[in-house]
Amino acid sequence: MNKLEGQWILVTGASAGIGEACAHRFAEDGASLILWARRMNRLETLAADLRDRHGAEVDIRQVDVRDRDLVIREAAALVQADRVPDVILNNAGLASGFDAIHEGDYDDWDRMIDTNVKGLLNVTREILPHMVTRGTGHVVNIGSTAGHQVYPKGNVYNASKFAVKALTEGINLDVAGTRVRVSSVDPGFVHTEFSRVRFHGDDERAEGVYEGFDPLTAGDVADCVHFVVTRPPHVNVFDLVLLPTAQRNVYVLDRDDPS
């Protein structure tokens, strides 16, 4: 039997990047999937692929985690259908803008805080009580090395990921005495749509972020998330940090000499 067979896993931000890669990794190991994202067309394509390739049971919903009322309704529907997830992967997140704080854009700030922090809280608040009542469950938050070290013009994004780190620690304390586990997986440079979103669709600038070295792939992160959720019930991986070999912290990155 596959390690995740018989388990329901909720993935937020599942339509691309790390969320999509994790959906494939989970399905490959026998999990049933609840996939939430804003882009329904991408979810439909992903669900069809997961069913064809892995025979997975897949439930897709168009959910923006910033919309608290919608999250409350969709979580209630899962409870009603007896599909309280065994694992929540709080993956939905983004960076928006790259400005000094005194030149920052309020809309960028709201987008990051509402998604990275409040979105994570919305989903966790609605699902976690049912895990606690049941006595089992696992909350996995996708953090970032940006939640360990700040860097110039990272300001609000850094703050949001420091908040994710603090929430992972705080939730762990709040569920002490239960069998519910809480983990964080914090990657460095990963080649996904992340930089394209940060730079508001500027593809040339986004690709420049990854020039001259081999960044992580979404699949690399998915492998680590899979490791975290398949540990024995007595093992809680508290925080797993992964970097491309060329990166040693947020400042030290060995790029090839363009000459």
C-alpha positions as CSV (number, residue, x, y, z in Angstrom):
1,M,0.0,0.0,0.0
2,N,1.3,3.5,-0.9
3,K,2.0,5.6,2.2
4,L,-0.7,8.2,1.4
5,E,-3.4,5.8,0.2
6,G,-6.7,6.6,1.8
7,Q,-5.7,10.1,2.9
8,W,-7.3,13.3,1.7
9,I,-4.9,16.2,1.2
10,L,-6.0,19.8,0.7
11,V,-3.6,21.9,-1.4
12,T,-4.1,25.6,-1.7
13,G,-2.6,27.5,-4.7
14,A,-2.7,24.2,-6.5
15,S,-2.9,25.5,-10.1
16,A,0.8,26.0,-10.7
17,G,4.3,25.8,-9.4
18,I,4.9,24.1,-6.0
19,G,1.2,23.4,-5.5
20,E,0.8,21.6,-8.8
21,A,4.0,19.6,-8.3
22,C,2.9,18.6,-4.8
23,A,-0.5,17.5,-6.2
24,H,1.3,15.1,-8.6
25,R,3.7,13.8,-5.9
26,F,0.8,13.1,-3.5
27,A,-1.3,11.5,-6.2
28,E,1.6,9.3,-7.3
29,D,1.6,8.0,-3.7
30,G,-2.1,7.2,-3.6
31,A,-3.6,10.3,-2.0
32,S,-7.0,11.7,-2.8
33,L,-6.8,15.4,-3.5
34,I,-8.8,18.6,-2.7
35,L,-7.3,21.3,-4.9
36,W,-8.1,25.0,-4.3
37,A,-6.9,27.8,-6.5
38,R,-8.2,31.0,-8.2
39,R,-7.7,29.7,-11.8
40,M,-10.3,27.1,-12.5
41,N,-9.3,26.4,-16.0
42,R,-5.8,25.3,-14.8
43,L,-7.4,23.2,-12.0
44,E,-9.5,21.4,-14.5
45,T,-6.5,20.6,-16.7
46,L,-4.5,19.5,-13.6
47,A,-7.4,17.3,-12.3
48,A,-7.7,15.6,-15.7
49,D,-4.0,14.9,-15.8
50,L,-4.0,13.5,-12.2
51,R,-6.9,11.2,-13.0
52,D,-5.3,10.0,-16.2
53,R,-1.8,9.5,-14.9
54,H,-2.4,8.3,-11.3
55,G,-6.1,7.3,-11.2
56,A,-6.4,9.8,-8.3
57,E,-9.7,11.0,-6.8
58,V,-9.7,14.8,-7.2
59,D,-12.0,17.4,-5.9
60,I,-11.4,20.9,-7.4
61,R,-12.8,24.2,-6.2
62,Q,-12.2,27.8,-7.3
63,V,-11.1,29.3,-4.0
64,D,-9.2,32.5,-3.4
65,V,-7.9,32.0,0.2
66,R,-8.2,35.8,0.7
67,D,-12.0,35.4,0.6
68,R,-12.8,34.4,4.1
69,D,-16.5,33.8,3.6
70,L,-15.8,31.5,0.6
71,V,-13.2,29.6,2.6
72,I,-15.7,29.1,5.4
73,R,-18.3,27.8,3.0
74,E,-16.0,25.4,1.2
75,A,-14.5,24.1,4.5
76,A,-18.0,23.5,5.8
77,A,-18.8,21.6,2.6
78,L,-15.8,19.3,3.2
79,V,-17.0,18.6,6.8
80,Q,-20.5,17.9,5.5
81,A,-19.1,15.5,2.9
82,D,-16.9,13.7,5.6
83,R,-13.8,14.9,3.8
84,V,-11.9,16.7,6.6
85,P,-8.4,16.6,5.1
86,D,-5.7,14.5,6.7
87,V,-3.2,17.1,5.5
88,I,-3.5,20.8,4.7
89,L,-0.7,22.2,2.5
90,N,-0.9,25.9,2.9
91,N,0.9,26.7,-0.3
92,A,-1.0,29.7,-1.7
93,G,1.4,32.7,-1.5
94,L,3.2,35.3,-3.6
95,A,5.5,38.2,-3.7
96,S,4.2,41.4,-5.4
97,G,6.5,44.3,-6.1
98,F,10.2,44.9,-5.3
99,D,10.4,48.4,-3.8
100,A,12.0,50.1,-0.9
101,I,9.4,50.5,1.9
102,H,9.1,54.3,1.4
103,E,8.3,53.7,-2.3
104,G,6.0,50.7,-1.8
105,D,2.6,50.1,-3.3
106,Y,-0.3,49.6,-0.9
107,D,-2.0,47.2,-3.3
108,D,1.1,45.1,-3.4
109,W,1.3,45.1,0.4
110,D,-2.4,44.1,0.8
111,R,-2.0,41.3,-1.8
112,M,0.9,39.7,0.0
113,I,-0.4,40.1,3.5
114,D,-3.9,39.0,2.6
115,T,-2.7,35.9,0.7
116,N,0.5,34.8,2.6
117,V,-0.7,35.5,6.2
118,K,-4.5,36.0,6.3
119,G,-5.2,33.3,3.6
120,L,-3.1,30.8,5.6
121,L,-5.1,31.8,8.7
122,N,-8.4,31.5,7.0
123,V,-7.8,28.0,5.8
124,T,-6.2,26.8,9.0
125,R,-8.8,28.2,11.3
126,E,-11.6,26.4,9.4
127,I,-10.0,23.0,9.1
128,L,-7.7,22.6,12.1
129,P,-10.5,22.4,14.7
130,H,-11.8,19.3,13.0
131,M,-8.3,17.7,13.0
132,V,-8.1,18.4,16.7
133,T,-11.5,16.9,17.4
134,R,-10.6,13.8,15.3
135,G,-7.2,13.6,17.0
136,T,-5.0,13.4,13.9
137,G,-3.9,15.7,11.1
138,H,-1.0,17.5,9.6
139,V,-0.7,21.2,8.7
140,V,2.2,22.0,6.4
141,N,3.0,25.6,5.6
142,I,5.2,26.6,2.6
143,G,7.5,29.2,4.1
144,S,10.7,30.7,2.6
145,T,14.2,31.5,3.4
146,A,12.8,35.0,3.2
147,G,11.3,34.2,6.6
148,H,14.7,33.6,8.0
149,Q,16.7,36.5,6.6
150,V,15.6,39.8,5.2
151,Y,17.0,41.3,2.0
152,P,16.9,44.7,0.4
153,K,13.5,45.6,-1.0
154,G,12.0,42.3,0.4
155,N,10.4,44.2,3.4
156,V,6.7,43.3,3.3
157,Y,7.3,39.9,1.6
158,N,9.9,39.2,4.2
159,A,7.5,40.2,6.9
160,S,4.8,37.9,5.6
161,K,7.1,34.9,5.5
162,F,8.5,35.7,9.0
163,A,4.8,35.7,10.0
164,V,4.4,32.2,8.5
165,K,7.4,31.0,10.5
166,A,5.9,32.5,13.7
167,L,2.5,31.0,12.9
168,T,4.1,27.5,12.4
169,E,5.7,27.8,15.8
170,G,2.6,29.2,17.5
171,I,0.2,26.6,16.0
172,N,2.6,23.8,17.1
173,L,2.3,25.1,20.7
174,D,-1.5,25.5,20.4
175,V,-2.0,21.8,19.4
176,A,0.5,20.5,22.0
177,G,-1.1,17.4,23.6
178,T,-2.8,16.3,20.4
179,R,-1.6,14.1,17.6
180,V,-1.8,16.9,15.1
181,R,1.5,17.8,13.5
182,V,2.6,21.2,12.2
183,S,5.5,21.7,9.8
184,S,7.1,24.3,7.6
185,V,9.0,23.7,4.3
186,D,11.1,26.8,3.5
187,P,12.8,26.8,0.1
188,G,15.3,29.3,-1.4
189,F,15.3,30.1,-5.1
190,V,12.7,27.9,-7.0
191,H,12.1,28.4,-10.7
192,T,8.3,28.9,-10.9
193,E,6.0,31.8,-11.7
194,F,7.1,33.4,-8.5
195,S,9.3,36.1,-10.0
196,R,7.0,36.8,-12.9
197,V,4.3,37.6,-10.4
198,R,6.6,39.7,-8.3
199,F,7.6,41.8,-11.3
200,H,4.0,42.1,-12.5
201,G,4.5,40.0,-15.7
202,D,7.9,41.3,-16.7
203,D,9.2,38.0,-18.1
204,E,12.7,39.2,-19.0
205,R,13.3,40.6,-15.5
206,A,11.8,37.4,-13.9
207,E,14.0,35.1,-15.9
208,G,17.1,37.1,-14.9
209,V,16.5,36.1,-11.3
210,Y,17.5,32.5,-12.2
211,E,20.4,33.2,-14.7
212,G,23.8,31.7,-14.0
213,F,22.9,28.9,-11.6
214,D,20.6,25.9,-11.2
215,P,17.7,26.9,-9.0
216,L,15.4,24.4,-7.3
217,T,12.5,23.1,-9.2
218,A,8.9,22.8,-8.0
219,G,9.5,19.0,-8.0
220,D,12.4,19.3,-5.6
221,V,10.2,21.1,-3.1
222,A,7.4,18.6,-3.7
223,D,9.8,15.7,-2.8
224,C,10.6,17.5,0.5
225,V,7.0,18.1,1.3
226,H,6.2,14.4,0.6
227,F,9.0,13.4,3.0
228,V,7.5,15.6,5.7
229,V,4.0,14.2,5.4
230,T,5.1,10.6,5.2
231,R,7.1,10.4,8.4
232,P,5.8,8.0,11.1
233,P,3.1,9.5,13.3
234,H,5.5,10.0,16.2
235,V,7.8,12.2,14.0
236,N,7.1,15.9,13.4
237,V,9.4,17.7,11.0
238,F,9.3,21.1,12.5
239,D,11.1,23.2,9.8
240,L,12.8,21.9,6.7
241,V,15.0,24.5,4.8
242,L,16.2,23.6,1.3
243,L,18.4,25.6,-1.0
244,P,19.9,25.1,-4.5
245,T,23.6,24.1,-4.1
246,A,24.6,27.5,-5.6
247,Q,22.8,29.3,-2.8
248,R,24.1,29.4,0.8
249,N,21.9,32.1,2.2
250,V,19.8,34.9,0.8
251,Y,23.0,36.9,0.0
252,V,25.5,34.2,-1.0
253,L,24.7,32.9,-4.5
254,D,27.3,31.5,-6.9
255,R,26.3,32.6,-10.4
256,D,28.3,31.6,-13.4
257,D,30.5,34.4,-14.8
258,P,28.6,35.7,-17.9
259,S,31.9,36.4,-19.6
